[in-house]
Amino acid sequence: MPERIAVVGIGNILMGDDGVGVAVIEALRRETLPDSVELYDAGTALPDVLAVIGSADRTIFVDSCRSGGEPGSVIRSLLGPEDWRSEPLGDSLHDIGVAHAVQMHCLAGGNLGEIVVIGIEPLDVAPREGLSPALAARVPAVIEIVRRELSADDRTDGGRLVQPTPSEKRRGERE
């Protein structure tokens, strides 16, 4: 039986670049993916979507994430129980942060298997619809990173930072 993989886009589409996770899910819906992959647009209601997922062998979250990199930088990290049990409460544009939503889900009996977070550094999180040109230009690269995560043979180790290429920066600045 193939493993069940949930890919979850998180973000508020009314807050500019915070909606990048949702934009990636929308773009992935136009791609051909393995039958074992399920796509979820969590928006700002992550706990509700986790209840629908229930259990998965692997879960990939895609969300905007301030990590101190250049806008459009992508970081991949694993989220394990040691992370979500100790993370302090903090600010989130969502109902609650990813780590706390995962903790509540697991305490309620859910199992998300291996958890990978793909975080994209935002440029502009402010009240407006749509991504900044800089982040819109990075969506194809994020899709490729998610595709690599879906392939057990080509997954990367945690903490990898992927910066925008010079041509992606120029495209984002022109648009």
C-alpha positions in Angstrom: 0.0 0.0 0.0 1.5 3.4 -1.0 2.2 5.9 1.8 -0.5 8.6 2.3 1.0 12.0 2.0 -0.8 15.2 2.9 0.4 18.5 1.5 -1.1 21.4 3.4 -1.0 25.0 2.3 -1.4 27.5 5.1 -1.9 31.3 5.0 -4.2 34.2 4.9 -4.8 35.2 1.2 -6.0 38.6 2.4 -2.6 39.4 3.9 -0.4 39.5 0.9 2.6 37.2 1.0 1.1 35.3 4.0 -1.0 33.5 1.4 1.9 31.8 -0.3 1.1 28.4 1.1 -2.4 28.6 -0.4 -1.0 29.8 -3.7 1.4 26.8 -3.9 -1.5 24.4 -3.3 -3.5 26.1 -6.0 -0.6 25.7 -8.4 -0.1 22.0 -7.4 -3.7 21.3 -8.2 -2.8 21.9 -11.8 0.1 19.4 -11.7 0.0 15.6 -12.1 0.8 14.1 -8.7 0.8 10.5 -7.4 -2.5 9.1 -6.2 -1.1 8.9 -2.7 -0.8 12.7 -2.5 -3.7 14.7 -1.0 -3.7 18.5 -1.3 -5.3 20.7 1.4 -5.9 24.4 1.5 -5.9 25.1 5.2 -6.1 28.9 4.8 -6.2 30.1 8.4 -8.1 27.1 9.8 -5.3 24.6 10.2 -6.9 22.7 13.2 -10.0 22.1 11.2 -8.1 20.7 8.2 -5.9 18.5 10.4 -9.2 17.0 11.7 -10.2 16.1 8.1 -6.7 14.6 7.4 -6.9 12.5 10.5 -3.7 10.5 9.9 -1.1 10.4 7.2 2.3 8.7 6.7 3.9 12.1 5.9 2.6 15.6 6.1 4.2 18.6 4.3 3.2 22.0 5.4 3.8 25.0 3.1 3.6 28.4 4.8 5.2 31.8 4.9 7.9 31.9 7.5 10.1 34.7 8.7 13.6 33.2 9.0 15.7 36.2 8.4 16.5 35.3 4.7 15.9 37.2 1.6 12.3 37.5 0.4 11.5 34.3 -1.4 14.1 32.2 0.4 12.9 28.7 1.2 13.8 26.7 4.2 12.9 23.1 4.9 12.8 21.7 8.4 11.5 18.7 10.1 9.0 19.2 12.9 9.2 16.5 15.6 7.5 16.1 19.0 10.5 17.8 20.6 9.7 20.9 18.6 6.0 21.2 19.0 6.0 20.3 22.7 8.4 23.0 23.6 7.6 25.9 21.2 6.4 28.9 23.1 3.1 30.6 22.1 3.8 33.4 19.6 2.2 35.6 17.1 0.5 34.0 14.1 -1.8 35.3 11.4 -3.6 32.0 11.6 -5.9 30.7 14.4 -2.8 29.2 16.1 0.7 28.4 14.9 1.6 25.2 13.0 3.4 23.6 16.0 0.5 24.1 18.4 -2.1 22.9 15.8 0.0 19.7 15.4 0.3 19.3 19.1 -3.5 19.6 19.6 -4.1 17.2 16.7 -1.7 14.5 18.1 -3.1 14.9 21.6 -6.6 14.2 20.1 -5.3 11.0 18.6 -4.2 12.1 15.1 -1.0 11.0 13.6 0.7 13.1 10.9 3.7 10.8 10.4 6.9 12.5 9.4 6.3 16.3 9.4 8.1 18.6 7.0 7.7 22.3 7.0 8.5 24.3 3.8 8.8 27.9 4.8 9.0 30.8 2.4 10.3 34.2 3.6 7.7 36.8 2.8 8.4 40.3 1.4 5.1 42.0 2.3 2.6 40.8 4.8 -0.1 43.5 4.8 -3.8 43.7 4.1 -4.1 43.1 0.3 -5.0 40.2 -1.9 -2.3 38.4 -3.9 1.4 37.7 -3.6 4.1 40.3 -4.1 5.8 39.8 -7.5 8.9 38.6 -5.7 7.0 35.7 -4.1 4.9 35.0 -7.1 8.1 34.4 -9.1 9.2 31.8 -6.5 6.1 29.6 -6.6 7.5 27.4 -9.4 10.7 26.8 -7.3 8.6 25.9 -4.2 6.6 23.5 -6.3 9.8 21.8 -7.3 10.9 21.6 -3.7 7.5 20.0 -2.8 7.9 17.5 -5.7 11.3 16.5 -4.4 9.7 15.9 -1.0 7.2 13.6 -2.6 10.0 11.5 -4.0 11.5 9.3 -1.3 14.7 9.0 -3.4 15.3 12.8 -3.7 14.5 14.3 -0.3 16.8 16.8 1.3 18.0 17.0 4.9 16.5 19.5 7.3 17.5 23.1 7.5 18.3 23.6 3.8 18.0 27.2 2.7 17.3 27.9 -1.0 17.8 31.5 -2.0 16.1 33.1 -5.1 18.3 33.1 -8.2 19.3 36.4 -9.6 16.9 36.0 -12.6 14.0 35.2 -10.1 14.9 38.4 -8.2 14.9 40.4 -11.4 11.5 38.9 -12.5 10.0 39.7 -9.1 11.3 43.2 -9.2 9.9 43.9 -12.7 6.4 42.6 -12.1 
